[in-house]
Amino acid sequence: MEDDDLPRPRGDAASKLAAEDLGPYSQDELAERIRLLQLEIARVEQHRTAAASHRAAADALFSSKGRG
């Protein structure tokens, strides 16, 4: 298994966000937080898609070399 496939340590940013008390935030602050998190989700999904494309291209390149 590659290191990239391992889960991140529990001290990562997402874990810290999930543990934060949301009680002190106003409705507007919560709405802004949701907006920012949605933007971050889109950024991560875009990166994951690009990484998967690169991986698929590399796999195709190297698997075709083994056949020839």
N, C-alpha and C positions, 0 to 999 in steps of 0.2 A: 504494500500500500504506500502511496506517495504521501509526503507530509501535507500537501495541499488538500488531501482528502480527509485529514483529521479535523475534528471539531476545534474551534478556537478556544483558548482558555476562558474561564468564566469571568475574568476581569475585562473582557472586551467592551467596546462602547455600547453595543446592543444590550448586553446584560446589565450594564449600569443604568441605562435608560429604563429598562423594564423594572428595576428595583426602586426607581425614584418615586417619592410620594407626590401624587398629582393634586392633592388637596389644596395647596396654596395657590394654584393657578386659576386665573379668571377664565370665563368662557372664551373671550377673545384670545387669550394666551394659549388655551387648549386648541382652538381652531388653527392658530398659526403653527403650533407644534405639529398638528396633524398634516398641515400643508407641507411643512418641511420634511416630515417623515415620508410622505408620499413621493416627494421629489427624490429623496434618497433611495427609496425602493426602486423607482424608475432608473436611477443611475446604476444601482447594483445589478438590476436585471439586464440593462444594456451591456454592462461589463461581462456578466455571465454569458450572455449570448455571443459576444465577440470572442471570449475565451473558448467557448465550445466550438465555434467555427474554426478558430486557429488549431484547436486540438484535432478536429475532424480532418482538416487539411493535412496536418502532420501525419496522422494515422494513415490516411490514404496514400500519402507520398511514400512512407516507409513500408507499408504493407505491399505496395506495388513493386518496390525494389526487391523484395524477398522472393517474388515470383519469377523474375526475369533471369 
